[in-house]
Amino acid sequence: MGYGAIVRKIRKEKNMSLRQFAELTGFGHTTIAHIEKEYSNKGKEKLQVYIDTLKQICDRSGYCFRKFLEEAGYIEPIK
């Protein structure tokens, strides 16, 4: 699962709109929308997101960052 789908899943689990989730995480709603789509500039360019940004989203939404990294395929799950 891509990082954008996970961010969307977190937001949906909290039953929040883009604007509400943006306020919670400290980012603009358009930024959250671009992160969820993984594209910027009207879908023309693949979005490069800093790992610190993804960590901040997890921290402020109460989602385990390690779980996020595992779901996104960045690290292997602990056995």
PDB file of N, CA, C and O in Angstrom, chain B, residues numbered from 101:
ATOM      1  N   MET B 101       0.855  -1.170   0.000  1.00  0.00           N
ATOM      2  CA  MET B 101       0.000   0.000   0.000  1.00  0.00           C
ATOM      3  C   MET B 101       0.903   1.237   0.000  1.00  0.00           C
ATOM      4  O   MET B 101       1.892   1.281   0.732  1.00  0.00           O
ATOM      5  N   GLY B 102       0.579   2.205  -0.789  1.00  0.00           N
ATOM      6  CA  GLY B 102       1.372   3.424  -0.854  1.00  0.00           C
ATOM      7  C   GLY B 102       1.132   4.327   0.338  1.00  0.00           C
ATOM      8  O   GLY B 102       0.133   4.196   1.045  1.00  0.00           O
ATOM      9  N   TYR B 103       2.068   5.248   0.553  1.00  0.00           N
ATOM     10  CA  TYR B 103       1.951   6.137   1.706  1.00  0.00           C
ATOM     11  C   TYR B 103       0.687   6.991   1.644  1.00  0.00           C
ATOM     12  O   TYR B 103       0.103   7.297   2.684  1.00  0.00           O
ATOM     13  N   GLY B 104       0.259   7.376   0.457  1.00  0.00           N
ATOM     14  CA  GLY B 104      -0.943   8.189   0.315  1.00  0.00           C
ATOM     15  C   GLY B 104      -2.198   7.450   0.742  1.00  0.00           C
ATOM     16  O   GLY B 104      -3.071   8.017   1.398  1.00  0.00           O
ATOM     17  N   ALA B 105      -2.281   6.186   0.368  1.00  0.00           N
ATOM     18  CA  ALA B 105      -3.438   5.369   0.758  1.00  0.00           C
ATOM     19  C   ALA B 105      -3.488   5.177   2.265  1.00  0.00           C
ATOM     20  O   ALA B 105      -4.568   5.108   2.852  1.00  0.00           O
ATOM     21  N   ILE B 106      -2.324   5.091   2.889  1.00  0.00           N
ATOM     22  CA  ILE B 106      -2.290   4.930   4.340  1.00  0.00           C
ATOM     23  C   ILE B 106      -2.735   6.212   5.031  1.00  0.00           C
ATOM     24  O   ILE B 106      -3.493   6.163   6.000  1.00  0.00           O
ATOM     25  N   VAL B 107      -2.271   7.353   4.543  1.00  0.00           N
ATOM     26  CA  VAL B 107      -2.700   8.634   5.110  1.00  0.00           C
ATOM     27  C   VAL B 107      -4.213   8.773   4.964  1.00  0.00           C
ATOM     28  O   VAL B 107      -4.888   9.194   5.903  1.00  0.00           O
ATOM     29  N   ARG B 108      -4.748   8.424   3.800  1.00  0.00           N
ATOM     30  CA  ARG B 108      -6.203   8.475   3.594  1.00  0.00           C
ATOM     31  C   ARG B 108      -6.919   7.532   4.563  1.00  0.00           C
ATOM     32  O   ARG B 108      -7.954   7.890   5.125  1.00  0.00           O
ATOM     33  N   LYS B 109      -6.371   6.331   4.760  1.00  0.00           N
ATOM     34  CA  LYS B 109      -6.964   5.362   5.685  1.00  0.00           C
ATOM     35  C   LYS B 109      -7.005   5.920   7.106  1.00  0.00           C
ATOM     36  O   LYS B 109      -8.011   5.782   7.802  1.00  0.00           O
ATOM     37  N   ILE B 110      -5.915   6.548   7.532  1.00  0.00           N
ATOM     38  CA  ILE B 110      -5.862   7.144   8.868  1.00  0.00           C
ATOM     39  C   ILE B 110      -6.941   8.218   9.001  1.00  0.00           C
ATOM     40  O   ILE B 110      -7.666   8.259   9.996  1.00  0.00           O
ATOM     41  N   ARG B 111      -7.040   9.077   8.001  1.00  0.00           N
ATOM     42  CA  ARG B 111      -8.030  10.162   8.029  1.00  0.00           C
ATOM     43  C   ARG B 111      -9.451   9.611   8.064  1.00  0.00           C
ATOM     44  O   ARG B 111     -10.292  10.101   8.818  1.00  0.00           O
ATOM     45  N   LYS B 112      -9.718   8.594   7.250  1.00  0.00           N
ATOM     46  CA  LYS B 112     -11.055   7.999   7.192  1.00  0.00           C
ATOM     47  C   LYS B 112     -11.405   7.288   8.499  1.00  0.00           C
ATOM     48  O   LYS B 112     -12.551   7.344   8.946  1.00  0.00           O
ATOM     49  N   GLU B 113     -10.427   6.621   9.114  1.00  0.00           N
ATOM     50  CA  GLU B 113     -10.652   5.959  10.394  1.00  0.00           C
ATOM     51  C   GLU B 113     -11.052   6.957  11.471  1.00  0.00           C
ATOM     52  O   GLU B 113     -11.794   6.621  12.394  1.00  0.00           O
ATOM     53  N   LYS B 114     -10.560   8.182  11.351  1.00  0.00           N
ATOM     54  CA  LYS B 114     -10.893   9.235  12.302  1.00  0.00           C
ATOM     55  C   LYS B 114     -12.164   9.993  11.898  1.00  0.00           C
ATOM     56  O   LYS B 114     -12.589  10.919  12.588  1.00  0.00           O
ATOM     57  N   ASN B 115     -12.767   9.588  10.768  1.00  0.00           N
ATOM     58  CA  ASN B 115     -13.975  10.247  10.252  1.00  0.00           C
ATOM     59  C   ASN B 115     -13.786  11.757  10.120  1.00  0.00           C
ATOM     60  O   ASN B 115     -14.625  12.547  10.553  1.00  0.00           O
ATOM     61  N   MET B 116     -12.670  12.134   9.513  1.00  0.00           N
ATOM     62  CA  MET B 116     -12.346  13.548   9.369  1.00  0.00           C
ATOM     63  C   MET B 116     -12.331  13.952   7.902  1.00  0.00           C
ATOM     64  O   MET B 116     -11.978  13.166   7.023  1.00  0.00           O
ATOM     65  N   SER B 117     -12.723  15.197   7.661  1.00  0.00           N
ATOM     66  CA  SER B 117     -12.597  15.770   6.325  1.00  0.00           C
ATOM     67  C   SER B 117     -11.126  16.129   6.105  1.00  0.00           C
ATOM     68  O   SER B 117     -10.321  16.086   7.035  1.00  0.00           O
ATOM     69  N   LEU B 118     -10.793  16.482   4.870  1.00  0.00           N
ATOM     70  CA  LEU B 118      -9.423  16.928   4.586  1.00  0.00           C
ATOM     71  C   LEU B 118      -9.052  18.114   5.457  1.00  0.00           C
ATOM     72  O   LEU B 118      -7.960  18.158   6.024  1.00  0.00           O
ATOM     73  N   ARG B 119      -9.959  19.074   5.564  1.00  0.00           N
ATOM     74  CA  ARG B 119      -9.688  20.279   6.351  1.00  0.00           C
ATOM     75  C   ARG B 119      -9.501  19.960   7.835  1.00  0.00           C
ATOM     76  O   ARG B 119      -8.607  20.511   8.476  1.00  0.00           O
ATOM     77  N   GLN B 120     -10.324  19.089   8.377  1.00  0.00           N
ATOM     78  CA  GLN B 120     -10.197  18.718   9.785  1.00  0.00           C
ATOM     79  C   GLN B 120      -8.872  17.991  10.040  1.00  0.00           C
ATOM     80  O   GLN B 120      -8.179  18.260  11.020  1.00  0.00           O
ATOM     81  N   PHE B 121      -8.542  17.076   9.147  1.00  0.00           N
ATOM     82  CA  PHE B 121      -7.306  16.317   9.304  1.00  0.00           C
ATOM     83  C   PHE B 121      -6.092  17.232   9.131  1.00  0.00           C
ATOM     84  O   PHE B 121      -5.091  17.081   9.831  1.00  0.00           O
ATOM     85  N   ALA B 122      -6.185  18.166   8.210  1.00  0.00           N
ATOM     86  CA  ALA B 122      -5.098  19.120   8.000  1.00  0.00           C
ATOM     87  C   ALA B 122      -4.865  19.955   9.258  1.00  0.00           C
ATOM     88  O   ALA B 122      -3.725  20.194   9.657  1.00  0.00           O
ATOM     89  N   GLU B 123      -5.952  20.391   9.870  1.00  0.00           N
ATOM     90  CA  GLU B 123      -5.831  21.169  11.103  1.00  0.00           C
ATOM     91  C   GLU B 123      -5.183  20.337  12.211  1.00  0.00           C
ATOM     92  O   GLU B 123      -4.341  20.839  12.955  1.00  0.00           O
ATOM     93  N   LEU B 124      -5.571  19.078  12.319  1.00  0.00           N
ATOM     94  CA  LEU B 124      -5.014  18.180  13.325  1.00  0.00           C
ATOM     95  C   LEU B 124      -3.507  17.980  13.123  1.00  0.00           C
ATOM     96  O   LEU B 124      -2.738  17.975  14.084  1.00  0.00           O
ATOM     97  N   THR B 125      -3.105  17.819  11.878  1.00  0.00           N
ATOM     98  CA  THR B 125      -1.705  17.491  11.585  1.00  0.00           C
ATOM     99  C   THR B 125      -0.810  18.712  11.390  1.00  0.00           C
ATOM    100  O   THR B 125       0.415  18.592  11.412  1.00  0.00           O
ATOM    101  N   GLY B 126      -1.412  19.882  11.200  1.00  0.00           N
ATOM    102  CA  GLY B 126      -0.611  21.092  11.039  1.00  0.00           C
ATOM    103  C   GLY B 126      -0.218  21.397   9.605  1.00  0.00           C
ATOM    104  O   GLY B 126       0.660  22.227   9.366  1.00  0.00           O
ATOM    105  N   PHE B 127      -0.851  20.740   8.655  1.00  0.00           N
ATOM    106  CA  PHE B 127      -0.582  20.993   7.240  1.00  0.00           C
ATOM    107  C   PHE B 127      -1.824  21.588   6.594  1.00  0.00           C
ATOM    108  O   PHE B 127      -2.913  21.523   7.165  1.00  0.00           O
ATOM    109  N   GLY B 128      -1.673  22.162   5.422  1.00  0.00           N
ATOM    110  CA  GLY B 128      -2.817  22.670   4.686  1.00  0.00           C
ATOM    111  C   GLY B 128      -3.621  21.528   4.075  1.00  0.00           C
ATOM    112  O   GLY B 128      -3.087  20.448   3.825  1.00  0.00           O
ATOM    113  N   HIS B 129      -4.916  21.774   3.834  1.00  0.00           N
ATOM    114  CA  HIS B 129      -5.756  20.705   3.284  1.00  0.00           C
ATOM    115  C   HIS B 129      -5.325  20.311   1.871  1.00  0.00           C
ATOM    116  O   HIS B 129      -5.487  19.156   1.477  1.00  0.00           O
ATOM    117  N   THR B 130      -4.784  21.249   1.113  1.00  0.00           N
ATOM    118  CA  THR B 130      -4.306  20.889  -0.230  1.00  0.00           C
ATOM    119  C   THR B 130      -3.056  20.008  -0.137  1.00  0.00           C
ATOM    120  O   THR B 130      -2.853  19.116  -0.961  1.00  0.00           O
ATOM    121  N   THR B 131      -2.234  20.264   0.859  1.00  0.00           N
ATOM    122  CA  THR B 131      -1.050  19.429   1.058  1.00  0.00           C
ATOM    123  C   THR B 131      -1.466  18.000   1.387  1.00  0.00           C
ATOM    124  O   THR B 131      -0.915  17.046   0.837  1.00  0.00           O
ATOM    125  N   ILE B 132      -2.440  17.853   2.287  1.00  0.00           N
ATOM    126  CA  ILE B 132      -2.933  16.512   2.637  1.00  0.00           C
ATOM    127  C   ILE B 132      -3.530  15.835   1.403  1.00  0.00           C
ATOM    128  O   ILE B 132      -3.304  14.646   1.179  1.00  0.00           O
ATOM    129  N   ALA B 133      -4.284  16.581   0.610  1.00  0.00           N
ATOM    130  CA  ALA B 133      -4.878  16.015  -0.610  1.00  0.00           C
ATOM    131  C   ALA B 133      -3.793  15.531  -1.565  1.00  0.00           C
ATOM    132  O   ALA B 133      -3.917  14.453  -2.146  1.00  0.00           O
ATOM    133  N   HIS B 134      -2.732  16.316  -1.734  1.00  0.00           N
ATOM    134  CA  HIS B 134      -1.629  15.909  -2.613  1.00  0.00           C
ATOM    135  C   HIS B 134      -0.922  14.676  -2.055  1.00  0.00           C
ATOM    136  O   HIS B 134      -0.555  13.775  -2.809  1.00  0.00           O
ATOM    137  N   ILE B 135      -0.733  14.636  -0.744  1.00  0.00           N
ATOM    138  CA  ILE B 135      -0.082  13.471  -0.128  1.00  0.00           C
ATOM    139  C   ILE B 135      -0.928  12.223  -0.356  1.00  0.00           C
ATOM    140  O   ILE B 135      -0.395  11.169  -0.701  1.00  0.00           O
ATOM    141  N   GLU B 136      -2.230  12.333  -0.168  1.00  0.00           N
ATOM    142  CA  GLU B 136      -3.111  11.177  -0.368  1.00  0.00           C
ATOM    143  C   GLU B 136      -3.074  10.682  -1.811  1.00  0.00           C
ATOM    144  O   GLU B 136      -3.124   9.477  -2.056  1.00  0.00           O
ATOM    145  N   LYS B 137      -2.986  11.597  -2.754  1.00  0.00           N
ATOM    146  CA  LYS B 137      -2.943  11.222  -4.177  1.00  0.00           C
ATOM    147  C   LYS B 137      -1.545  10.820  -4.624  1.00  0.00           C
ATOM    148  O   LYS B 137      -1.377  10.168  -5.654  1.00  0.00           O
ATOM    149  N   GLU B 138      -0.545  11.213  -3.842  1.00  0.00           N
ATOM    150  CA  GLU B 138       0.870  10.989  -4.137  1.00  0.00           C
ATOM    151  C   GLU B 138       1.339  11.747  -5.374  1.00  0.00           C
ATOM    152  O   GLU B 138       2.400  11.454  -5.926  1.00  0.00           O
ATOM    153  N   TYR B 139       0.554  12.707  -5.798  1.00  0.00           N
ATOM    154  CA  TYR B 139       0.924  13.528  -6.949  1.00  0.00           C
ATOM    155  C   TYR B 139       0.669  14.990  -6.645  1.00  0.00           C
ATOM    156  O   TYR B 139      -0.230  15.331  -5.876  1.00  0.00           O
ATOM    157  N   SER B 140       1.459  15.842  -7.249  1.00  0.00           N
ATOM    158  CA  SER B 140       1.256  17.277  -7.129  1.00  0.00           C
ATOM    159  C   SER B 140       1.087  17.865  -8.517  1.00  0.00           C
ATOM    160  O   SER B 140       1.197  17.164  -9.523  1.00  0.00           O
ATOM    161  N   ASN B 141       0.824  19.131  -8.557  1.00  0.00           N
ATOM    162  CA  ASN B 141       0.749  19.851  -9.829  1.00  0.00           C
ATOM    163  C   ASN B 141      -0.257  19.210 -10.787  1.00  0.00           C
ATOM    164  O   ASN B 141       0.070  18.889 -11.930  1.00  0.00           O
ATOM    165  N   LYS B 142      -1.483  19.032 -10.298  1.00  0.00           N
ATOM    166  CA  LYS B 142      -2.586  18.473 -11.091  1.00  0.00           C
ATOM    167  C   LYS B 142      -2.280  17.074 -11.626  1.00  0.00           C
ATOM    168  O   LYS B 142      -2.662  16.730 -12.744  1.00  0.00           O
ATOM    169  N   GLY B 143      -1.595  16.280 -10.823  1.00  0.00           N
ATOM    170  CA  GLY B 143      -1.335  14.889 -11.174  1.00  0.00           C
ATOM    171  C   GLY B 143      -0.222  14.679 -12.171  1.00  0.00           C
ATOM    172  O   GLY B 143      -0.055  13.578 -12.694  1.00  0.00           O
ATOM    173  N   LYS B 144       0.542  15.720 -12.442  1.00  0.00           N
ATOM    174  CA  LYS B 144       1.595  15.606 -13.442  1.00  0.00           C
ATOM    175  C   LYS B 144       2.936  15.153 -12.872  1.00  0.00           C
ATOM    176  O   LYS B 144       3.752  14.570 -13.585  1.00  0.00           O
ATOM    177  N   GLU B 145       3.160  15.419 -11.594  1.00  0.00           N
ATOM    178  CA  GLU B 145       4.450  15.092 -10.995  1.00  0.00           C
ATOM    179  C   GLU B 145       4.260  14.224  -9.766  1.00  0.00           C
ATOM    180  O   GLU B 145       3.414  14.515  -8.920  1.00  0.00           O
ATOM    181  N   LYS B 146       5.045  13.156  -9.662  1.00  0.00           N
ATOM    182  CA  LYS B 146       5.026  12.297  -8.480  1.00  0.00           C
ATOM    183  C   LYS B 146       5.518  13.122  -7.294  1.00  0.00           C
ATOM    184  O   LYS B 146       6.559  13.773  -7.380  1.00  0.00           O
ATOM    185  N   LEU B 147       4.784  13.097  -6.204  1.00  0.00           N
ATOM    186  CA  LEU B 147       5.097  13.894  -5.028  1.00  0.00           C
ATOM    187  C   LEU B 147       6.201  13.243  -4.208  1.00  0.00           C
ATOM    188  O   LEU B 147       6.127  12.059  -3.881  1.00  0.00           O
ATOM    189  N   GLN B 148       7.205  14.009  -3.885  1.00  0.00           N
ATOM    190  CA  GLN B 148       8.287  13.554  -3.012  1.00  0.00           C
ATOM    191  C   GLN B 148       8.002  14.094  -1.618  1.00  0.00           C
ATOM    192  O   GLN B 148       8.049  15.304  -1.400  1.00  0.00           O
ATOM    193  N   VAL B 149       7.706  13.206  -0.671  1.00  0.00           N
ATOM    194  CA  VAL B 149       7.346  13.606   0.682  1.00  0.00           C
ATOM    195  C   VAL B 149       8.488  13.245   1.629  1.00  0.00           C
ATOM    196  O   VAL B 149       9.001  12.126   1.608  1.00  0.00           O
ATOM    197  N   TYR B 150       8.871  14.202   2.451  1.00  0.00           N
ATOM    198  CA  TYR B 150       9.898  13.937   3.454  1.00  0.00           C
ATOM    199  C   TYR B 150       9.367  12.953   4.486  1.00  0.00           C
ATOM    200  O   TYR B 150       8.190  12.986   4.847  1.00  0.00           O
ATOM    201  N   ILE B 151      10.247  12.083   4.954  1.00  0.00           N
ATOM    202  CA  ILE B 151       9.871  11.111   5.972  1.00  0.00           C
ATOM    203  C   ILE B 151       9.437  11.826   7.248  1.00  0.00           C
ATOM    204  O   ILE B 151       8.574  11.332   7.974  1.00  0.00           O
ATOM    205  N   ASP B 152      10.033  12.987   7.525  1.00  0.00           N
ATOM    206  CA  ASP B 152       9.646  13.774   8.703  1.00  0.00           C
ATOM    207  C   ASP B 152       8.188  14.226   8.611  1.00  0.00           C
ATOM    208  O   ASP B 152       7.494  14.299   9.625  1.00  0.00           O
ATOM    209  N   THR B 153       7.728  14.525   7.409  1.00  0.00           N
ATOM    210  CA  THR B 153       6.335  14.930   7.210  1.00  0.00           C
ATOM    211  C   THR B 153       5.407  13.771   7.532  1.00  0.00           C
ATOM    212  O   THR B 153       4.398  13.952   8.214  1.00  0.00           O
ATOM    213  N   LEU B 154       5.737  12.600   7.051  1.00  0.00           N
ATOM    214  CA  LEU B 154       4.913  11.417   7.328  1.00  0.00           C
ATOM    215  C   LEU B 154       4.926  11.085   8.822  1.00  0.00           C
ATOM    216  O   LEU B 154       3.903  10.688   9.380  1.00  0.00           O
ATOM    217  N   LYS B 155       6.072  11.247   9.461  1.00  0.00           N
ATOM    218  CA  LYS B 155       6.152  11.008  10.912  1.00  0.00           C
ATOM    219  C   LYS B 155       5.288  12.012  11.659  1.00  0.00           C
ATOM    220  O   LYS B 155       4.592  11.643  12.605  1.00  0.00           O
ATOM    221  N   GLN B 156       5.320  13.256  11.256  1.00  0.00           N
ATOM    222  CA  GLN B 156       4.505  14.277  11.909  1.00  0.00           C
ATOM    223  C   GLN B 156       3.014  13.957  11.768  1.00  0.00           C
ATOM    224  O   GLN B 156       2.248  14.118  12.718  1.00  0.00           O
ATOM    225  N   ILE B 157       2.614  13.513  10.600  1.00  0.00           N
ATOM    226  CA  ILE B 157       1.211  13.124  10.388  1.00  0.00           C
ATOM    227  C   ILE B 157       0.840  11.991  11.336  1.00  0.00           C
ATOM    228  O   ILE B 157      -0.221  12.022  11.960  1.00  0.00           O
ATOM    229  N   CYS B 158       1.711  10.989  11.444  1.00  0.00           N
ATOM    230  CA  CYS B 158       1.447   9.860  12.348  1.00  0.00           C
ATOM    231  C   CYS B 158       1.403  10.316  13.796  1.00  0.00           C
ATOM    232  O   CYS B 158       0.484   9.963  14.535  1.00  0.00           O
ATOM    233  N   ASP B 159       2.389  11.095  14.200  1.00  0.00           N
ATOM    234  CA  ASP B 159       2.456  11.544  15.593  1.00  0.00           C
ATOM    235  C   ASP B 159       1.223  12.349  15.985  1.00  0.00           C
ATOM    236  O   ASP B 159       0.637  12.125  17.044  1.00  0.00           O
ATOM    237  N   ARG B 160       0.840  13.274  15.136  1.00  0.00           N
ATOM    238  CA  ARG B 160      -0.281  14.157  15.475  1.00  0.00           C
ATOM    239  C   ARG B 160      -1.641  13.483  15.343  1.00  0.00           C
ATOM    240  O   ARG B 160      -2.629  13.961  15.901  1.00  0.00           O
ATOM    241  N   SER B 161      -1.695  12.384  14.613  1.00  0.00           N
ATOM    242  CA  SER B 161      -2.968  11.674  14.474  1.00  0.00           C
ATOM    243  C   SER B 161      -3.041  10.457  15.397  1.00  0.00           C
ATOM    244  O   SER B 161      -4.070   9.785  15.469  1.00  0.00           O
ATOM    245  N   GLY B 162      -1.943  10.181  16.098  1.00  0.00           N
ATOM    246  CA  GLY B 162      -1.928   9.058  17.025  1.00  0.00           C
ATOM    247  C   GLY B 162      -1.746   7.707  16.354  1.00  0.00           C
ATOM    248  O   GLY B 162      -2.136   6.681  16.912  1.00  0.00           O
ATOM    249  N   TYR B 163      -1.163   7.693  15.167  1.00  0.00           N
ATOM    250  CA  TYR B 163      -0.955   6.447  14.436  1.00  0.00           C
ATOM    251  C   TYR B 163       0.497   6.008  14.622  1.00  0.00           C
ATOM    252  O   TYR B 163       1.409   6.832  14.545  1.00  0.00           O
ATOM    253  N   CYS B 164       0.710   4.745  14.861  1.00  0.00           N
ATOM    254  CA  CYS B 164       2.059   4.214  15.085  1.00  0.00           C
ATOM    255  C   CYS B 164       2.905   4.370  13.811  1.00  0.00           C
ATOM    256  O   CYS B 164       2.551   3.861  12.748  1.00  0.00           O
ATOM    257  N   PHE B 165       4.012   5.076  13.946  1.00  0.00           N
ATOM    258  CA  PHE B 165       4.859   5.338  12.781  1.00  0.00           C
ATOM    259  C   PHE B 165       5.492   4.060  12.260  1.00  0.00           C
ATOM    260  O   PHE B 165       5.633   3.891  11.049  1.00  0.00           O
ATOM    261  N   ARG B 166       5.873   3.165  13.147  1.00  0.00           N
ATOM    262  CA  ARG B 166       6.448   1.884  12.702  1.00  0.00           C
ATOM    263  C   ARG B 166       5.432   1.113  11.870  1.00  0.00           C
ATOM    264  O   ARG B 166       5.774   0.559  10.825  1.00  0.00           O
ATOM    265  N   LYS B 167       4.182   1.075  12.331  1.00  0.00           N
ATOM    266  CA  LYS B 167       3.126   0.395  11.582  1.00  0.00           C
ATOM    267  C   LYS B 167       2.959   1.039  10.211  1.00  0.00           C
ATOM    268  O   LYS B 167       2.786   0.344   9.209  1.00  0.00           O
ATOM    269  N   PHE B 168       3.010   2.366  10.168  1.00  0.00           N
ATOM    270  CA  PHE B 168       2.916   3.087   8.903  1.00  0.00           C
ATOM    271  C   PHE B 168       4.023   2.641   7.949  1.00  0.00           C
ATOM    272  O   PHE B 168       3.764   2.338   6.784  1.00  0.00           O
ATOM    273  N   LEU B 169       5.248   2.604   8.450  1.00  0.00           N
ATOM    274  CA  LEU B 169       6.390   2.204   7.616  1.00  0.00           C
ATOM    275  C   LEU B 169       6.259   0.769   7.124  1.00  0.00           C
ATOM    276  O   LEU B 169       6.610   0.464   5.984  1.00  0.00           O
ATOM    277  N   GLU B 170       5.750  -0.116   7.988  1.00  0.00           N
ATOM    278  CA  GLU B 170       5.540  -1.509   7.586  1.00  0.00           C
ATOM    279  C   GLU B 170       4.474  -1.607   6.507  1.00  0.00           C
ATOM    280  O   GLU B 170       4.669  -2.295   5.505  1.00  0.00           O
ATOM    281  N   GLU B 171       3.345  -0.924   6.700  1.00  0.00           N
ATOM    282  CA  GLU B 171       2.255  -0.970   5.727  1.00  0.00           C
ATOM    283  C   GLU B 171       2.667  -0.394   4.374  1.00  0.00           C
ATOM    284  O   GLU B 171       2.221  -0.862   3.326  1.00  0.00           O
ATOM    285  N   ALA B 172       3.515   0.619   4.410  1.00  0.00           N
ATOM    286  CA  ALA B 172       3.979   1.245   3.167  1.00  0.00           C
ATOM    287  C   ALA B 172       5.086   0.432   2.494  1.00  0.00           C
ATOM    288  O   ALA B 172       5.465   0.716   1.358  1.00  0.00           O
ATOM    289  N   GLY B 173       5.602  -0.581   3.196  1.00  0.00           N
ATOM    290  CA  GLY B 173       6.632  -1.427   2.609  1.00  0.00           C
ATOM    291  C   GLY B 173       8.026  -0.864   2.735  1.00  0.00           C
ATOM    292  O   GLY B 173       8.945  -1.328   2.058  1.00  0.00           O
ATOM    293  N   TYR B 174       8.203   0.130   3.591  1.00  0.00           N
ATOM    294  CA  TYR B 174       9.531   0.729   3.776  1.00  0.00           C
ATOM    295  C   TYR B 174      10.415  -0.128   4.669  1.00  0.00           C
ATOM    296  O   TYR B 174      11.636  -0.135   4.516  1.00  0.00           O
ATOM    297  N   ILE B 175       9.794  -0.861   5.613  1.00  0.00           N
ATOM    298  CA  ILE B 175      10.557  -1.739   6.497  1.00  0.00           C
ATOM    299  C   ILE B 175       9.812  -3.062   6.636  1.00  0.00           C
ATOM    300  O   ILE B 175       8.615  -3.152   6.363  1.00  0.00           O
ATOM    301  N   GLU B 176      10.545  -4.081   7.065  1.00  0.00           N
ATOM    302  CA  GLU B 176       9.953  -5.403   7.275  1.00  0.00           C
ATOM    303  C   GLU B 176       9.255  -5.447   8.630  1.00  0.00           C
ATOM    304  O   GLU B 176       9.735  -4.846   9.590  1.00  0.00           O
ATOM    305  N   PRO B 177       8.139  -6.146   8.718  1.00  0.00           N
ATOM    306  CA  PRO B 177       7.467  -6.299  10.027  1.00  0.00           C
ATOM    307  C   PRO B 177       8.353  -7.084  10.992  1.00  0.00           C
ATOM    308  O   PRO B 177       9.134  -7.946  10.588  1.00  0.00           O
ATOM    309  N   ILE B 178       8.209  -6.764  12.267  1.00  0.00           N
ATOM    310  CA  ILE B 178       8.918  -7.509  13.310  1.00  0.00           C
ATOM    311  C   ILE B 178       8.226  -8.855  13.496  1.00  0.00           C
ATOM    312  O   ILE B 178       6.999  -8.934  13.568  1.00  0.00           O
ATOM    313  N   LYS B 179       9.016  -9.890  13.570  1.00  0.00           N
ATOM    314  CA  LYS B 179       8.438 -11.233  13.725  1.00  0.00           C
ATOM    315  C   LYS B 179       8.505 -11.681  15.140  1.00  0.00           C
ATOM    316  O   LYS B 179       8.066 -12.786  15.459  1.00  0.00           O
TER     317      LYS B 179
END
